Amino acid sequence: MELPALTQFIANISVAVDAGYDTNVAEIRAHIERGDIISFLTDMCCADPVLMAKLVREHWATETENELNELLGDESGDEKLAGSFNRSGLCYLIALTTRLIERRSFRA
C-alpha cells in the first residue's frame, strides 16, 4: 500500500475510534493473523467502505495484511507494543500501521 493510502487508513481508523467503534487487541491480532483485517474492519462498520473497496481492488489489502502479519511475527517489539494497549484494539492497529510506515521508510 502506498504511503497516502496507509495514512488514510490510519485516519479512517481514528474516525472509527472517535465514533465509538472498537474491539480488543487479541481480536485485532487474530484477524491480522488470519489475513482478514480489512474485511473485519469493513464488516464492523468502522471503515470507510469506499476506501476499503479501493484497498481490495488495488490489491493493497493483501499486501498490507501480509506486512502487518510480518510485524506480528517480529519479536523485537510487537509484544511490548501490544502490551501498551489495555483496551483499544483499534488504537493498537493504528500503532502497528505506523510501525509499517516506519519500516517502509527505512527500506527506501
NORLIN-V27784 format. One record per helix or strand of 3 or more residues. SS is the DSSP state (a for helix, b for strand). FROM is the first residue (numbers start at 1). LEN is the number of residues. If there is no record, write none. Layout:
[[SS,FROM,LEN] [SS,FROM,LEN]]
//
This chain:
[[a,3,16] [a,25,10] [a,37,7] [a,49,9] [a,60,14] [a,78,6] [a,89,19]]
//
